[in-house]
């Protein structure tokens, strides 16, 4: 039985087999190219970590721009050009419906949950229950999360959870907003007693950051991370090589190491 491609029952996700990956990356001589990647900030630590390995293996150069998932959607709708786009599963599906992403190229890479971070040296509050989470927010000197108006998945979710828990007015005086991908850095800059809430991949491996833990299951929200090829992008060996690479063992290890779950 051929294992070249596996399709979901919806026919929208194409997975490249290990054999295809080897053919694309290692067998045929390739002409070095620049691959323009527009990616959600949630994947920044993963892609920054694997980029050197990809470039050595493929001979191609990866040029990556990061933004919130909401900003990526808007930029694509406004006509931004890229060879590959990585965003939330929902946003990539919406862009496909809008004619900006080729529907048959949607590929889910992983999913990521929301967690809490404090500066190193700050006591870590328990997070075993919803009540623990509420106490952690109320006990913090400052609370930082991405501005929901920026369109980031984590910021929108955290804002909704705070509203649902009835804490919005109590937390308003001590809430500070960061940009997508910068919540951990803002938390560290504000110092001891500050509690940040963002996607787990944006916390782990950050110098000076202490990962408290994921949000309680009752409040958790997992965001699927999906890539797609824009309709105005040319198919290329560099694109195929990267799609194969992000499904390989090095990428999977990097994804797991940063608190995410490979698809």
C-alpha positions as CSV (number, residue, x, y, z in Angstrom):
1,X,0.0,0.0,0.0
2,X,1.4,3.4,-1.0
3,X,2.2,5.7,1.9
4,X,3.0,8.8,-0.2
5,X,-0.1,10.8,1.0
6,X,-2.7,10.4,3.6
7,X,-5.9,12.4,3.3
8,X,-8.5,13.2,6.0
9,X,-12.1,12.3,5.2
10,X,-12.7,16.0,4.4
11,X,-9.9,15.9,1.8
12,X,-8.3,19.1,3.0
13,X,-5.1,18.0,4.8
14,X,-2.2,16.5,2.9
15,X,0.5,14.8,4.9
16,X,3.9,14.2,3.3
17,X,5.4,10.8,4.1
18,X,8.9,10.2,5.4
19,X,9.8,8.9,1.9
20,X,8.6,12.1,0.3
21,X,10.4,14.1,2.8
22,X,13.7,12.3,2.0
23,X,13.1,12.8,-1.7
24,X,12.3,16.5,-1.4
25,X,15.1,17.4,1.1
26,X,17.9,15.0,0.4
27,X,17.9,13.2,-2.9
28,X,17.5,15.6,-5.7
29,X,19.8,18.6,-6.3
30,X,18.1,21.7,-5.3
31,X,18.5,25.4,-6.1
32,X,18.7,27.4,-2.9
33,X,15.7,29.6,-2.4
34,X,14.3,32.0,0.1
35,X,11.1,30.8,1.7
36,X,8.9,33.6,3.1
37,X,7.0,32.3,6.1
38,X,4.2,34.4,7.8
39,X,3.6,32.7,11.2
40,X,1.7,32.9,14.4
41,X,3.8,34.1,17.3
42,X,3.0,30.9,19.2
43,X,5.4,29.0,16.9
44,X,8.3,31.5,17.2
45,X,10.4,29.4,19.6
46,X,9.7,26.2,17.6
47,X,10.6,27.7,14.2
48,X,13.6,29.7,15.5
49,X,14.9,26.5,17.0
50,X,14.5,24.3,13.9
51,X,15.3,26.9,11.3
52,X,19.1,26.2,11.3
53,X,18.5,22.4,10.9
54,X,16.0,23.0,8.1
55,X,18.4,25.4,6.3
56,X,21.3,22.9,6.5
57,X,19.2,20.0,5.4
58,X,17.4,21.7,2.5
59,X,19.8,24.4,1.4
60,X,17.0,26.9,1.5
61,X,16.8,30.0,3.6
62,X,13.8,30.6,5.9
63,X,12.6,34.2,6.2
64,X,10.0,34.3,9.0
65,X,7.7,37.1,10.1
66,X,5.7,36.6,13.3
67,X,2.4,38.2,14.3
68,X,-0.7,37.4,16.3
69,X,-3.1,34.9,14.6
70,X,-5.7,37.7,14.2
71,X,-3.1,40.0,12.6
72,X,-2.0,37.3,10.2
73,X,-5.6,36.9,9.1
74,X,-6.0,40.6,8.4
75,X,-2.7,40.9,6.7
76,X,-3.5,38.1,4.3
77,X,-7.0,39.5,3.6
78,X,-5.3,42.8,2.8
79,X,-3.1,41.1,0.2
80,X,0.2,40.3,2.0
81,X,2.4,37.9,0.0
82,X,4.0,34.9,1.5
83,X,5.1,31.4,0.4
84,X,3.6,29.7,3.5
85,X,1.2,30.9,6.2
86,X,0.9,29.4,9.7
87,X,-2.0,30.4,11.9
88,X,-4.8,29.0,14.0
89,X,-6.8,26.2,12.4
90,X,-9.8,28.4,12.3
91,X,-8.1,31.4,10.7
92,X,-6.5,29.3,8.0
93,X,-9.8,27.7,7.2
94,X,-11.4,31.2,7.0
95,X,-8.6,32.3,4.7
96,X,-9.2,29.3,2.5
97,X,-12.9,30.1,2.3
98,X,-12.0,33.7,1.4
99,X,-9.8,32.5,-1.4
100,X,-6.5,33.4,0.1
101,X,-5.3,29.9,1.0
102,X,-5.5,26.8,-1.2
103,X,-8.0,24.6,0.6
104,X,-6.1,21.4,-0.3
105,X,-2.9,22.5,1.4
106,X,-4.2,22.9,5.0
107,X,-2.1,20.9,7.4
108,X,-2.4,21.0,11.1
109,X,1.0,20.9,12.8
110,X,0.2,20.8,16.5
111,X,-2.0,22.3,19.2
112,X,-1.1,24.6,22.1
113,X,-2.8,25.4,25.4
114,X,-2.7,28.4,27.6
115,X,-0.5,28.6,30.7
116,X,0.7,31.0,33.4
117,X,4.2,32.5,33.8
118,X,5.9,34.4,36.6
119,X,9.4,35.9,36.8
120,X,12.0,33.4,38.2
121,X,12.1,33.7,42.0
122,X,8.4,34.5,42.3
123,X,6.4,31.8,44.2
124,X,4.3,29.7,41.9
125,X,0.6,29.6,42.9
126,X,-1.3,26.3,42.7
127,X,-3.5,25.8,39.6
128,X,-5.3,22.6,40.4
129,X,-8.8,24.1,40.2
130,X,-10.8,27.1,39.0
131,X,-10.7,28.5,42.5
132,X,-6.9,28.3,42.5
133,X,-6.8,30.2,39.2
134,X,-9.1,32.9,40.6
135,X,-6.9,33.2,43.7
136,X,-3.8,33.5,41.6
137,X,-5.3,36.3,39.6
138,X,-6.6,38.2,42.6
139,X,-3.3,37.7,44.5
140,X,-1.0,38.9,41.7
141,X,0.4,42.4,41.9
142,X,-0.1,42.8,38.1
143,X,-1.8,40.5,35.5
144,X,-0.5,40.5,31.9
145,X,-2.1,38.9,28.8
146,X,-2.3,39.8,25.1
147,X,-4.8,42.6,24.3
148,X,-7.9,40.8,22.9
149,X,-8.3,43.7,20.5
150,X,-5.1,42.4,18.8
151,X,-6.9,39.3,17.7
152,X,-4.5,36.8,19.4
153,X,-6.2,33.5,20.3
154,X,-4.8,33.4,23.9
155,X,-5.7,37.1,24.6
156,X,-9.3,36.6,23.4
157,X,-9.7,33.5,25.5
158,X,-8.2,34.9,28.6
159,X,-10.4,38.0,28.4
160,X,-13.5,35.8,28.0
161,X,-12.5,33.6,31.0
162,X,-12.0,36.7,33.2
163,X,-15.4,38.0,32.2
164,X,-17.0,34.6,32.8
165,X,-15.4,34.4,36.3
166,X,-16.8,37.9,37.2
167,X,-13.3,39.3,37.8
168,X,-13.1,41.9,35.0
169,X,-13.7,45.0,37.3
170,X,-11.5,43.7,40.1
171,X,-8.6,43.0,37.8
172,X,-8.9,46.1,35.6
173,X,-6.7,48.4,37.6
174,X,-3.8,45.9,37.6
175,X,-4.2,44.5,34.1
176,X,-1.5,45.2,31.6
177,X,-1.6,44.1,27.9
178,X,1.2,42.7,25.9
179,X,1.4,42.2,22.1
180,X,1.0,38.6,20.9
181,X,4.2,36.7,21.6
182,X,5.5,39.4,24.0
183,X,3.4,38.6,27.2
184,X,6.3,36.7,28.8
185,X,8.7,39.5,28.2
186,X,6.3,42.1,29.6
187,X,5.7,39.9,32.6
188,X,9.5,39.6,33.3
189,X,10.0,43.4,32.8
190,X,7.3,44.2,35.3
191,X,9.0,42.1,37.9
192,X,8.2,40.0,41.0
193,X,4.5,39.6,41.7
194,X,3.5,39.8,38.1
195,X,1.5,37.0,36.6
196,X,1.4,36.4,32.8
197,X,-1.1,34.3,30.9
198,X,-0.3,33.3,27.4
199,X,0.2,30.2,25.1
200,X,2.5,27.7,26.7
201,X,4.9,27.7,23.7
202,X,5.6,31.4,24.4
203,X,6.7,30.6,28.0
204,X,8.9,27.6,28.0
205,X,12.7,28.1,27.4
206,X,12.5,31.8,28.0
207,X,15.4,33.0,30.2
208,X,14.1,34.3,33.5
209,X,10.6,32.9,33.1
210,X,9.1,30.3,35.4
211,X,6.3,28.2,33.9
212,X,3.6,27.9,36.6
213,X,1.5,25.4,34.7
214,X,-1.5,25.2,32.3
215,X,-4.8,26.7,33.0
216,X,-7.2,24.3,34.8
217,X,-8.9,21.9,32.4
218,X,-12.3,23.6,32.9
219,X,-10.9,26.9,31.6
220,X,-8.4,25.6,29.1
221,X,-8.5,26.3,25.4
222,X,-6.3,24.5,22.9
223,X,-5.6,26.3,19.6
224,X,-4.8,24.2,16.6
225,X,-1.8,25.5,14.6
226,X,-2.2,24.9,10.8
227,X,-0.2,25.9,7.8
228,X,-1.4,26.6,4.3
229,X,-0.1,27.8,0.9
230,X,-1.5,31.1,-0.3
231,X,-3.4,31.0,-3.6
232,X,-1.0,33.6,-5.1
233,X,2.2,31.7,-4.1
234,X,4.0,29.5,-6.5
235,X,4.5,25.8,-5.7
236,X,8.2,25.3,-5.0
237,X,10.7,22.7,-3.8
238,X,11.5,24.9,-0.8
239,X,7.8,24.9,0.2
240,X,7.5,21.2,-0.1
241,X,10.8,20.7,1.8
242,X,9.5,22.8,4.8
243,X,6.2,21.1,4.9
244,X,8.0,17.7,5.0
245,X,10.4,19.0,7.6
246,X,7.8,20.2,10.1
247,X,6.3,16.7,10.1
248,X,9.6,15.1,10.8
249,X,11.2,14.0,14.1
250,X,13.3,17.1,14.7
251,X,10.2,19.4,14.5
252,X,8.1,17.0,16.6
253,X,10.8,17.0,19.3
254,X,11.0,20.8,19.3
255,X,7.2,21.1,19.5
256,X,7.0,18.8,22.5
257,X,9.9,20.5,24.2
258,X,8.0,23.8,24.1
259,X,4.8,22.4,25.7
260,X,2.9,21.8,22.5
261,X,1.3,18.6,21.2
262,X,2.2,17.4,17.7
263,X,-0.7,16.7,15.4
